[in-house]
Amino acid sequence: TEEEINEIVEVISNRVSYYDVDGKVTLKDIDANGNPFIEISIAYGIDEEVFDRLTCQGKLYFISDYDTDEEKIWLGNENINKIEAKIVENMYTEYIVEIIFDKRGGEIFEECTTALTGEQLYIVYDDQVLLAPTIVEPVPDGVTIINNFESFEDAEEFAMTIESGTLEYKLDNVN
């Protein structure tokens, strides 16, 4: 739909802005089958890795019984109110992303962590398991932390991608 196309253009535009890439994102054309051509014009020399970051789906899910017949998606991007990369100084430096769920997401997260106490909750980003912590106790405040980032830049990039929105479709580079 036109709304979905405009959302894709907005999400990618936000990412282009974040990465400070010299470029622009526009709806170029629609083919005979109704498929949109979204043009991402970026400066020459930008490598494939940057294109992949600009066009990744950015889907984050909290899933129980991952990759089994009992799999259940508890939460996703739509329940996130705020996401922020942080540096925590303890005995060593740790790079984290704090996720604060909206009211409904906080309620679901508490229900989820209550139901899964003693079990694993899989945090899945674009079909890759980031973490699979065992839930020790229910989390009633609607806040969780992801802490497996190698650098602050990695944490910040992850947070920005989630915050910029998800792409429902995988985009291909057709040059």
Secondary structure, 3 states (H helix, E strand, C coil): CHHHHHHHHHHHHHHHHHCCCCEEEEEEEECCCCCEEEEEEECCCCCHHHHHHHHCCCCEEEEECCCCCCCEEEEEHHHEEEEEEEEEECCCEEEEEEEEECHHHHHHHHHHHHHCECCECEEEECCEEEECCEECCCCCCCEEEEEEECCHHHHHHHHHHHHHCCCCCCCCCCC
